[in-house]
Amino acid sequence: MEQQFGCCLWFDGHLTEAADFYLKTFEDSKKIDETHYITDEHGKIGDLLTIALELAGCEFLLLNGGSDFKPTPAISYVVNCENEKQLNDVWSRLNQDGETLMPLTTYPELGKFGWTNDRYGFSWQVRLGDSLQTIVPCIMFANENYGLAQAAIDEWIAAFGGKQTFVIKGKEDRLRASGFQLRGQELIIMDSPEKHDFDFSMGNSFYFYFKDQADIDQAWEAITRDGKEWPCGWMEDRYGVYWQTVNQKLLDWTNDPDIEKAQRATQEMYKMKKIDLAQIQRAHDGLN
C-alpha cells in the first residue's frame, strides 16, 4: 500500500547519529531518503534538512529544525515486540542514556511494559505483543484536554478519513484509551486524569501525503477552523496537536535535481501557510 502517513521528530542537529541509532534499534528498518537545505532562509545551504526512515513498518521523518521546539511525552510511540528477547533489546537501547518514565517490569493490566524518553528526548512505550514488531503512535490527552479524546477522534476521522477500532473505558463509563485508524495508520489515544507538566509541541508532529489540492483544502479547513495555521503547510488543531501537509508533487518540485527550480519552489512554499500546489508549480516552472 502506498505510504499515506508519517511521524515527524524535531531535532537540533545530530540527524545522522540519530538515524543510525533508530535503524539499529528497530526491526525491518531502512533509510528512505535524505534532503539538504537548498536556501538559507531556515538553515545553512548544504546542511542536512531531513532523513526519512522506515522503522518496523512506520515512516519517521527526522527534521533538523533547530532549537525552538522540544519533544514531550504527550506524543509517544508504542513498540509492540514479538518476544521477550526483542523487548529487552529494544528497551536496553532506547533507555540507555535516556530517562525512565515507567520501569520495564510486569504490570497487572499491561503485562511486561516500560516507558522511556530516549537520549534525544523522544518518548517510547515498549510492550510485549503477539506478532511481528510494530510501532503505533500514541497521543495523550491530559490537563485541559482531559475528557475530549472521543471528540478529537471524531474530528480527526472527519478531517482525514478513518475509523475507530477499539475503546477501553474506566470509571463512570469514561474513555480511558482508544484505538483508531487515519488513512490506514493505526494510532492510540489515552485520556489521562492526572496533571502533567507537559503538553503537545512541534517537537512531535504527524503528516499525511495528500493526493491533490482539494484533499489539502478539506483537511486544512477542518483542522484550522478552531485551530491555528502555521507556515509551510503545518496545522495545529484545537487540542494543540500538530499535523503537516505533504504531497508527492510538492516533494518532487522542492527536491528537483535542477537546483534553481527546486529553490524557486521551496522559496514559494516558505511564503505560504496553506499549501497552494498550483502556485508552487508556477514558481518551480519559472512562470511567476
GUSE-348236 format. One line per field, with one value per residue: residue number from 1; y negated, x negated, z negated of N, C-alpha, C in turn. Coordinates in steps of 0.02 Angstrom, whole numbers. Layout:
N
drenlo NUM,... $
nnorth Y,... $
neast X,... $
nup Z,... $
canorth Y,... $
caeast X,... $
caup Z,... $
cnorth Y,... $
ceast X,... $
cup Z,... $
This chain:
288
drenlo 1,2,3,4,5,6,7,8,9,10,11,12,13,14,15,16,17,18,19,20,21,22,23,24,25,26,27,28,29,30,31,32,33,34,35,36,37,38,39,40,41,42,43,44,45,46,47,48,49,50,51,52,53,54,55,56,57,58,59,60,61,62,63,64,65,66,67,68,69,70,71,72,73,74,75,76,77,78,79,80,81,82,83,84,85,86,87,88,89,90,91,92,93,94,95,96,97,98,99,100,101,102,103,104,105,106,107,108,109,110,111,112,113,114,115,116,117,118,119,120,121,122,123,124,125,126,127,128,129,130,131,132,133,134,135,136,137,138,139,140,141,142,143,144,145,146,147,148,149,150,151,152,153,154,155,156,157,158,159,160,161,162,163,164,165,166,167,168,169,170,171,172,173,174,175,176,177,178,179,180,181,182,183,184,185,186,187,188,189,190,191,192,193,194,195,196,197,198,199,200,201,202,203,204,205,206,207,208,209,210,211,212,213,214,215,216,217,218,219,220,221,222,223,224,225,226,227,228,229,230,231,232,233,234,235,236,237,238,239,240,241,242,243,244,245,246,247,248,249,250,251,252,253,254,255,256,257,258,259,260,261,262,263,264,265,266,267,268,269,270,271,272,273,274,275,276,277,278,279,280,281,282,283,284,285,286,287,288 $
nnorth 60,-111,-235,-337,-410,-483,-506,-647,-696,-819,-887,-959,-966,-823,-726,-619,-534,-504,-441,-325,-267,-236,-150,-41,0,45,174,229,111,-36,-161,-289,-411,-567,-744,-908,-1075,-1197,-1329,-1481,-1526,-1459,-1381,-1324,-1321,-1166,-1093,-951,-928,-842,-669,-527,-383,-210,-123,25,38,-85,-254,-377,-544,-629,-787,-923,-1052,-1151,-1237,-1276,-1198,-1063,-886,-804,-691,-691,-649,-489,-333,-175,-25,131,284,444,548,588,572,484,375,342,308,196,109,93,22,-96,-150,-174,-300,-378,-431,-356,-332,-242,-98,49,185,311,270,268,240,216,309,359,215,53,-121,-252,-400,-427,-455,-569,-632,-588,-494,-328,-186,-24,138,309,395,494,526,487,355,194,16,-102,-259,-359,-464,-572,-636,-759,-867,-1019,-956,-841,-722,-748,-661,-572,-663,-719,-608,-588,-708,-704,-591,-636,-740,-682,-553,-387,-267,-216,-93,-20,-33,-71,-80,-166,-211,-270,-252,-319,-359,-283,-240,-225,-148,-195,-222,-320,-352,-223,-210,-148,-215,-267,-336,-409,-451,-548,-575,-629,-765,-842,-905,-942,-968,-961,-988,-1063,-981,-850,-790,-747,-687,-687,-614,-702,-689,-783,-958,-982,-887,-930,-1056,-1022,-953,-1052,-1157,-1092,-1061,-1183,-1267,-1286,-1290,-1327,-1408,-1374,-1414,-1342,-1236,-1178,-1128,-1164,-1085,-1110,-1055,-1063,-976,-941,-941,-901,-953,-856,-818,-722,-778,-905,-870,-823,-940,-1026,-955,-944,-892,-994,-1130,-1266,-1266,-1192,-1278,-1390,-1335,-1297,-1420,-1484,-1403,-1433,-1555,-1531,-1481,-1384,-1258,-1293,-1212,-1238,-1366,-1344,-1257,-1343,-1431,-1342,-1308,-1427,-1525,-1627 $
neast -42,-25,-120,-44,-53,-151,-271,-342,-495,-570,-728,-882,-1007,-1123,-1067,-1113,-1177,-1067,-981,-1054,-1054,-916,-893,-969,-901,-770,-671,-658,-694,-740,-832,-754,-767,-856,-866,-931,-968,-927,-909,-943,-854,-808,-910,-1081,-1143,-1165,-1177,-1111,-937,-824,-801,-727,-652,-606,-538,-510,-399,-335,-334,-456,-507,-651,-687,-791,-773,-817,-832,-710,-597,-551,-529,-392,-320,-184,-159,-195,-274,-219,-296,-273,-330,-388,-436,-512,-652,-674,-601,-675,-798,-763,-716,-833,-917,-842,-823,-950,-1055,-944,-784,-695,-524,-423,-474,-543,-448,-333,-167,-4,108,49,-47,-214,-307,-372,-416,-499,-599,-703,-879,-874,-762,-638,-487,-449,-347,-365,-317,-260,-205,-107,-146,-238,-360,-295,-262,-164,-93,-54,58,74,203,225,231,299,357,414,542,584,551,631,704,600,553,666,666,542,556,659,591,477,508,548,565,634,564,556,614,574,642,659,691,856,895,808,700,545,441,414,414,381,393,313,320,273,169,128,169,160,253,245,336,302,326,234,129,8,-157,-182,-141,-74,-190,-281,-386,-350,-258,-131,-109,-24,-14,59,176,212,251,383,398,304,362,484,446,368,458,544,459,397,502,546,422,250,158,1,-162,-217,-129,-95,18,111,217,369,338,204,121,6,6,-53,-61,-90,-135,-156,-193,-232,-345,-424,-445,-512,-625,-689,-813,-865,-932,-896,-760,-711,-745,-665,-537,-541,-563,-445,-353,-391,-333,-203,-59,60,37,21,33,34,-20,-149,-196,-198,-299,-407,-416,-457,-363,-305 $
nup 0,40,-42,-164,-280,-411,-547,-622,-689,-783,-776,-838,-753,-743,-659,-574,-666,-750,-659,-629,-756,-776,-667,-704,-814,-788,-710,-537,-463,-372,-282,-194,-124,-106,-132,-94,-152,-35,-20,-111,-206,-322,-368,-348,-187,-109,-226,-317,-304,-317,-364,-307,-372,-378,-506,-579,-496,-504,-451,-482,-496,-517,-568,-546,-630,-717,-877,-929,-967,-1075,-1102,-1189,-1313,-1283,-1156,-1109,-1062,-1034,-1050,-995,-1036,-977,-1055,-1216,-1217,-1110,-1157,-1274,-1214,-1134,-1233,-1310,-1221,-1192,-1318,-1364,-1418,-1426,-1495,-1617,-1624,-1662,-1740,-1659,-1682,-1746,-1737,-1815,-1727,-1606,-1569,-1526,-1520,-1480,-1493,-1417,-1392,-1257,-1221,-1146,-1185,-1141,-1162,-1211,-1222,-1273,-1243,-1265,-1128,-1012,-886,-735,-756,-784,-770,-849,-847,-991,-1073,-1206,-1299,-1418,-1564,-1512,-1404,-1450,-1446,-1319,-1220,-1141,-1064,-991,-915,-834,-761,-695,-615,-533,-470,-407,-367,-411,-546,-704,-811,-933,-1104,-1270,-1426,-1584,-1754,-1786,-1657,-1574,-1437,-1430,-1348,-1172,-1012,-843,-666,-543,-380,-356,-448,-606,-765,-938,-1072,-1232,-1377,-1507,-1678,-1763,-1815,-1714,-1681,-1553,-1380,-1211,-1076,-938,-928,-909,-775,-653,-485,-327,-164,-53,82,181,221,178,79,-15,-45,-106,-225,-285,-310,-401,-510,-548,-575,-708,-757,-725,-595,-523,-453,-294,-272,-395,-521,-667,-777,-876,-996,-1011,-943,-812,-635,-472,-301,-163,4,150,275,231,156,262,335,242,221,340,457,534,472,470,503,395,290,318,303,168,101,134,67,-65,-84,-112,-211,-210,-89,81,219,358,366,317,413,524,484,477,613,664,697,627 $
canorth 0,-173,-269,-394,-440,-479,-542,-693,-708,-882,-883,-1014,-932,-753,-685,-557,-493,-480,-393,-263,-240,-206,-94,16,17,75,225,213,39,-58,-232,-301,-469,-625,-808,-959,-1144,-1225,-1401,-1499,-1558,-1423,-1341,-1335,-1283,-1106,-1053,-904,-954,-785,-599,-487,-314,-164,-87,76,26,-152,-305,-432,-596,-665,-855,-966,-1115,-1200,-1228,-1308,-1153,-1000,-836,-790,-627,-695,-604,-435,-282,-110,28,198,331,511,594,553,552,424,321,322,275,130,68,78,-30,-158,-176,-192,-373,-410,-446,-307,-357,-183,-45,111,239,338,233,308,231,204,360,332,148,-1,-186,-290,-450,-408,-504,-630,-661,-560,-451,-262,-135,40,190,375,407,563,532,451,290,136,-46,-136,-323,-366,-533,-576,-694,-772,-938,-1049,-911,-781,-713,-768,-613,-547,-718,-726,-553,-601,-764,-683,-545,-678,-781,-644,-488,-331,-234,-197,-20,9,-81,-46,-128,-159,-230,-313,-240,-367,-331,-283,-233,-203,-141,-220,-225,-377,-334,-159,-209,-137,-260,-258,-396,-397,-508,-542,-625,-655,-827,-834,-968,-948,-965,-949,-1037,-1048,-930,-791,-805,-695,-713,-646,-625,-720,-670,-840,-1020,-976,-847,-977,-1108,-994,-940,-1116,-1192,-1056,-1064,-1251,-1305,-1306,-1283,-1380,-1398,-1386,-1415,-1283,-1181,-1150,-1144,-1147,-1079,-1147,-1021,-1076,-926,-969,-900,-932,-940,-830,-798,-695,-828,-956,-843,-820,-1009,-1055,-914,-937,-893,-1062,-1166,-1329,-1251,-1172,-1338,-1432,-1302,-1299,-1488,-1498,-1368,-1468,-1614,-1508,-1439,-1328,-1243,-1305,-1172,-1271,-1422,-1317,-1232,-1400,-1454,-1290,-1313,-1494,-1560,-1680 $
caeast 0,-63,-126,1,-59,-217,-284,-399,-532,-607,-796,-928,-1068,-1131,-1022,-1145,-1186,-1002,-955,-1090,-1030,-850,-897,-997,-857,-707,-670,-628,-704,-783,-834,-716,-789,-877,-865,-976,-946,-948,-906,-970,-804,-797,-968,-1140,-1139,-1207,-1168,-1055,-872,-784,-815,-666,-665,-552,-555,-459,-340,-308,-379,-477,-547,-693,-691,-841,-737,-846,-821,-648,-547,-573,-475,-365,-285,-115,-160,-244,-270,-212,-333,-249,-385,-361,-458,-545,-720,-669,-580,-732,-848,-737,-716,-902,-943,-804,-830,-1020,-1065,-879,-750,-643,-460,-396,-525,-523,-429,-267,-114,57,152,10,-96,-282,-299,-414,-406,-561,-620,-769,-933,-857,-702,-577,-457,-433,-317,-388,-274,-261,-148,-97,-158,-298,-368,-262,-265,-100,-94,-7,72,101,243,222,238,360,386,443,613,600,521,679,718,542,555,720,646,487,584,695,543,427,534,525,616,616,555,573,622,566,674,644,744,910,900,766,649,476,397,449,376,415,353,317,293,239,119,154,148,191,261,257,367,271,350,178,99,-60,-192,-200,-86,-98,-236,-303,-438,-319,-201,-112,-97,10,-25,124,173,219,267,447,385,271,409,534,415,345,517,570,413,380,563,540,352,205,119,-71,-194,-241,-82,-86,82,120,289,391,310,133,83,-19,12,-86,-37,-140,-107,-212,-216,-268,-412,-462,-465,-560,-686,-708,-885,-881,-933,-861,-689,-697,-748,-606,-479,-549,-553,-374,-321,-406,-289,-134,-35,89,1,55,-8,29,-66,-216,-216,-215,-365,-454,-424,-480,-308,-279 $
caup 0,45,-107,-171,-347,-443,-610,-615,-751,-776,-804,-832,-733,-761,-620,-551,-725,-772,-610,-640,-819,-767,-621,-740,-870,-768,-658,-472,-458,-318,-266,-133,-86,-145,-95,-121,-142,30,-27,-177,-249,-385,-385,-307,-124,-108,-287,-316,-324,-341,-347,-311,-391,-392,-566,-594,-454,-514,-424,-526,-465,-564,-541,-577,-632,-763,-949,-951,-995,-1105,-1108,-1256,-1315,-1260,-1099,-1117,-1009,-1066,-1015,-1010,-1022,-966,-1108,-1272,-1199,-1070,-1202,-1316,-1173,-1116,-1293,-1329,-1178,-1199,-1386,-1377,-1417,-1422,-1557,-1629,-1649,-1697,-1732,-1624,-1729,-1730,-1770,-1814,-1669,-1545,-1555,-1528,-1490,-1505,-1458,-1425,-1344,-1234,-1230,-1109,-1215,-1114,-1211,-1184,-1265,-1248,-1272,-1234,-1085,-992,-815,-715,-787,-754,-808,-843,-882,-1046,-1090,-1274,-1318,-1490,-1581,-1483,-1354,-1480,-1431,-1250,-1173,-1092,-1018,-947,-868,-785,-718,-653,-565,-485,-432,-368,-346,-452,-586,-772,-810,-998,-1160,-1338,-1471,-1655,-1799,-1761,-1585,-1538,-1393,-1455,-1290,-1112,-950,-784,-605,-499,-315,-361,-501,-673,-818,-1003,-1112,-1303,-1412,-1573,-1726,-1801,-1792,-1688,-1671,-1482,-1333,-1144,-1047,-870,-931,-879,-732,-606,-418,-278,-93,-23,153,226,187,144,19,-61,-65,-150,-290,-313,-336,-459,-567,-569,-590,-779,-775,-701,-534,-530,-387,-259,-273,-461,-551,-738,-791,-936,-1054,-1013,-905,-750,-575,-415,-233,-116,69,188,324,193,142,325,354,196,223,411,468,559,409,475,499,326,247,330,272,96,78,140,11,-127,-89,-122,-265,-173,-28,145,264,423,359,310,479,566,463,500,686,682,730,583 $
cnorth -63,-209,-330,-435,-435,-520,-584,-707,-769,-877,-950,-983,-857,-705,-618,-509,-463,-428,-325,-228,-205,-147,-32,41,59,125,195,138,22,-134,-241,-356,-519,-687,-856,-1028,-1169,-1300,-1417,-1532,-1525,-1380,-1357,-1290,-1225,-1063,-1006,-938,-898,-719,-561,-414,-274,-120,-39,60,-43,-204,-359,-480,-633,-734,-895,-1037,-1168,-1188,-1255,-1262,-1088,-951,-830,-722,-631,-655,-552,-383,-213,-57,96,248,403,563,555,532,488,364,296,285,204,83,46,21,-97,-191,-198,-267,-411,-425,-398,-341,-304,-126,15,165,264,302,273,302,228,262,330,269,100,-64,-228,-346,-432,-466,-570,-663,-634,-501,-386,-219,-67,95,256,385,480,573,496,381,235,75,-83,-202,-327,-439,-534,-642,-700,-847,-965,-1005,-850,-779,-727,-718,-589,-601,-726,-670,-567,-656,-743,-635,-585,-717,-740,-580,-433,-300,-221,-121,14,-47,-43,-99,-113,-178,-277,-310,-290,-331,-338,-282,-209,-196,-168,-219,-290,-359,-271,-154,-198,-189,-242,-326,-374,-460,-503,-596,-657,-720,-814,-902,-976,-945,-953,-1005,-1017,-997,-863,-814,-745,-726,-661,-663,-638,-711,-729,-901,-1015,-937,-890,-1026,-1082,-983,-1006,-1154,-1159,-1065,-1134,-1293,-1330,-1299,-1342,-1359,-1416,-1384,-1346,-1223,-1146,-1173,-1124,-1143,-1112,-1115,-1032,-1024,-955,-918,-937,-909,-917,-808,-775,-743,-883,-933,-841,-890,-1036,-1015,-901,-937,-960,-1109,-1232,-1319,-1233,-1232,-1382,-1401,-1307,-1369,-1509,-1465,-1405,-1530,-1595,-1481,-1378,-1319,-1255,-1271,-1207,-1328,-1398,-1289,-1288,-1427,-1406,-1296,-1380,-1537,-1617,-1748 $
ceast -43,-62,-81,-12,-131,-220,-346,-429,-577,-674,-832,-997,-1065,-1088,-1053,-1155,-1120,-973,-989,-1067,-963,-852,-925,-950,-798,-716,-644,-633,-751,-780,-800,-748,-820,-876,-912,-946,-973,-938,-929,-919,-800,-857,-1025,-1136,-1190,-1200,-1109,-991,-829,-817,-750,-685,-600,-574,-498,-393,-309,-358,-392,-520,-585,-708,-742,-814,-766,-822,-754,-600,-578,-515,-452,-331,-210,-105,-214,-231,-272,-246,-308,-303,-358,-384,-498,-616,-719,-649,-638,-785,-826,-739,-787,-931,-908,-815,-901,-1030,-1000,-851,-692,-581,-422,-446,-498,-511,-360,-214,-48,99,114,-34,-166,-285,-350,-404,-468,-565,-691,-819,-919,-793,-637,-553,-432,-402,-334,-348,-281,-198,-142,-107,-223,-300,-332,-272,-199,-104,-39,-3,104,139,243,233,303,393,420,518,632,575,570,697,662,541,607,699,589,511,622,646,500,455,506,582,589,614,568,579,614,594,657,704,794,916,860,715,580,426,438,400,416,366,365,282,249,187,153,126,185,199,275,286,346,298,294,152,27,-91,-216,-136,-115,-146,-252,-360,-415,-261,-188,-100,-61,-14,43,121,177,240,333,440,353,322,458,506,395,403,542,525,402,442,562,469,311,172,46,-102,-210,-195,-74,-19,79,194,306,366,235,90,66,-17,-20,-55,-95,-102,-165,-238,-255,-339,-455,-487,-519,-625,-709,-784,-909,-875,-895,-785,-669,-698,-687,-544,-482,-536,-480,-335,-331,-361,-219,-122,-2,53,47,12,-18,-21,-138,-241,-235,-284,-419,-468,-448,-427,-279,-307 $
cup 0,-22,-109,-233,-371,-507,-601,-683,-741,-812,-797,-817,-750,-719,-599,-609,-749,-724,-619,-703,-810,-719,-655,-794,-847,-711,-592,-458,-401,-311,-198,-91,-133,-101,-131,-111,-75,33,-98,-223,-318,-406,-338,-245,-125,-170,-280,-341,-353,-324,-358,-323,-391,-450,-583,-558,-460,-488,-475,-486,-519,-534,-580,-579,-677,-834,-974,-987,-1020,-1108,-1180,-1254,-1298,-1196,-1112,-1063,-1043,-1023,-1038,-988,-1020,-1017,-1160,-1255,-1159,-1113,-1244,-1276,-1155,-1176,-1312,-1287,-1190,-1267,-1403,-1367,-1410,-1491,-1566,-1657,-1687,-1687,-1694,-1675,-1709,-1771,-1764,-1751,-1603,-1525,-1560,-1487,-1520,-1463,-1471,-1374,-1322,-1242,-1194,-1135,-1190,-1156,-1179,-1239,-1235,-1283,-1234,-1193,-1066,-917,-799,-745,-748,-799,-795,-881,-935,-1067,-1159,-1284,-1394,-1501,-1550,-1431,-1384,-1467,-1360,-1198,-1120,-1041,-967,-894,-813,-736,-671,-598,-512,-441,-385,-338,-389,-490,-656,-776,-877,-1050,-1225,-1385,-1544,-1697,-1766,-1685,-1544,-1494,-1426,-1398,-1231,-1055,-892,-725,-569,-434,-319,-416,-569,-722,-882,-1036,-1184,-1333,-1485,-1621,-1767,-1772,-1770,-1675,-1600,-1441,-1264,-1122,-975,-869,-904,-836,-687,-537,-376,-208,-61,52,201,186,149,79,-34,-89,-117,-221,-324,-345,-400,-520,-593,-587,-662,-804,-749,-636,-548,-460,-360,-266,-340,-489,-625,-752,-858,-1000,-1062,-978,-836,-694,-517,-349,-189,-53,112,241,290,178,205,344,308,192,294,418,498,500,413,471,427,279,256,297,196,69,83,83,-55,-137,-114,-192,-233,-106,33,198,332,420,353,376,526,549,486,573,710,715,687,603 $
